[in-house]
Amino acid sequence: MDCGAIHLDSTSRENVIGSVYAFIKNYQGKPTRKYLEEELSQFGKQPVRYAILRLTKEGKIKRVRGFGSRGIEYYYKSL
């Protein structure tokens, strides 16, 4: 048995998705994926990435290309 792998059930996934969406919607600036992963670190990187992907596919958030401190970066905003 692999104890290192964490499997999220559907309620946990919906929790993460709701938290990511609420954070993007209420954030006053332009959050990047890295910033979201740092702020929502209690969920882990993979669930946050899954939530971003899911919200983008559902059309609730939009990925916007812009200039950042390290060149071209992608930001997220709610629709």
C-alpha positions as CSV (number, residue, x, y, z in Angstrom):
1,M,0.0,0.0,0.0
2,D,1.3,3.4,-1.0
3,C,0.8,5.7,2.0
4,G,2.3,8.7,0.1
5,A,-0.5,9.0,-2.4
6,I,-3.6,10.9,-1.3
7,H,-6.8,10.1,-3.1
8,L,-9.5,12.8,-2.9
9,D,-13.1,11.8,-2.9
10,S,-15.7,13.8,-4.8
11,T,-16.6,16.0,-1.9
12,S,-13.0,16.9,-1.3
13,R,-12.6,17.7,-5.0
14,E,-15.6,20.0,-4.9
15,N,-14.2,21.6,-1.8
16,V,-10.9,22.4,-3.5
17,I,-12.7,23.6,-6.7
18,G,-15.0,25.9,-4.6
19,S,-12.0,27.3,-2.7
20,V,-10.0,28.0,-5.8
21,Y,-12.9,29.7,-7.5
22,A,-13.7,31.8,-4.4
23,F,-10.1,32.8,-4.1
24,I,-9.8,33.9,-7.7
25,K,-13.1,35.7,-7.6
26,N,-12.3,37.6,-4.4
27,Y,-8.6,38.3,-5.2
28,Q,-8.0,42.0,-6.2
29,G,-4.9,41.4,-8.3
30,K,-3.9,38.9,-10.9
31,P,-3.2,35.5,-9.3
32,T,-0.9,33.1,-11.1
33,R,-0.9,29.3,-10.8
34,K,2.2,29.5,-8.5
35,Y,0.6,32.0,-6.3
36,L,-2.6,30.0,-6.0
37,E,-0.6,26.9,-5.1
38,E,1.3,28.8,-2.4
39,E,-1.9,30.4,-0.9
40,L,-3.9,27.2,-1.0
41,S,-1.0,24.9,0.1
42,Q,-3.2,23.0,2.5
43,F,-4.8,21.2,-0.4
44,G,-1.5,20.4,-2.2
45,K,-0.3,21.3,-5.7
46,Q,-2.1,18.6,-7.8
47,P,-5.6,19.2,-6.4
48,V,-5.2,23.0,-7.0
49,R,-4.0,22.3,-10.6
50,Y,-6.9,20.0,-11.2
51,A,-9.3,22.7,-9.9
52,I,-7.8,25.3,-12.2
53,L,-8.1,22.9,-15.2
54,R,-11.7,22.0,-14.3
55,L,-12.8,25.7,-13.8
56,T,-11.2,26.7,-17.1
57,K,-13.0,23.9,-19.0
58,E,-16.3,24.8,-17.3
59,G,-15.8,28.5,-18.4
60,K,-15.9,29.9,-14.9
61,I,-12.4,31.3,-15.0
62,K,-10.2,32.6,-17.9
63,R,-6.5,32.3,-18.4
64,V,-5.0,35.6,-19.4
65,R,-1.5,36.1,-20.8
66,G,0.5,39.0,-19.5
67,F,3.9,40.3,-18.6
68,G,5.2,39.5,-15.1
69,S,8.5,39.6,-13.2
70,R,9.8,36.6,-15.0
71,G,8.7,37.4,-18.5
72,I,5.4,36.2,-19.9
73,E,3.1,34.8,-17.2
74,Y,-0.4,33.5,-17.2
75,Y,-3.0,35.0,-14.8
76,Y,-6.5,33.8,-13.9
77,K,-9.6,35.9,-13.6
78,S,-13.3,34.9,-13.0
79,L,-15.9,35.5,-15.6
